[in-house]
Amino acid sequence: MLRLLDHIEEWLITLLIGVATIVIFVAVVHRYASGYSIPGVQDWLLSLNLSWAQELCIILFVWMAKFGAAYGVRTGIHVGVDVLINQLQPALRNKFVIFGLAAGALFTGIICVLGSHFVWENGAAYAVRSTMGLDIGDLYEGPTTPDLEWPTWMVYMAIPLGSGLMCFRFLQVMTTFIRTGELPHHDHAHVEGMDEVKPILVGEAVENAEEAEHAKGGRK
């Protein structure tokens, strides 16, 4: 299970940004192609309603932001001011780092709980009970989005899910730090998928060139 969670943010963000890119591309092509007076084609394009594309992309980007925040916790790319913390004695510094991680876990945990309650009261309870054939009583059905007409509780699920994953990542980083004393560090100069190349000094370059020239002369 933990192995499945190792890269869940990357998978979700890749899926979401891929869908958003395709939707935006199709919507832009549709908008410009509809302006050309091509018999039959223009009428068909105008009959297609893509007014929902912008709303869907906004929803996708909201979800990307929530899961991207959890990815930032796991990889250590969130901005932090630690100049003063790094000047402290190691034992005291460790306590401050643990306190900061615990505070992050507490905050995101609270947001997860409150977000779950909000989603449940905003229509999720109605949807679950009606789907299961249970008595809905006076439960609130909840509003829908303007264009897609999706239940808004489905959109707001990004809050408890994203915050819950962030809380888990804070606890994961804190546990690793207590056990090993290491924090995740992101190298902004590193490009994923590219191997690091050791720089060649000028002297080494000259020496390599001389050896290559000597080898070439030996072959003659």
Beta strands, then each sheet from edge to edge (+ up, - down):
end
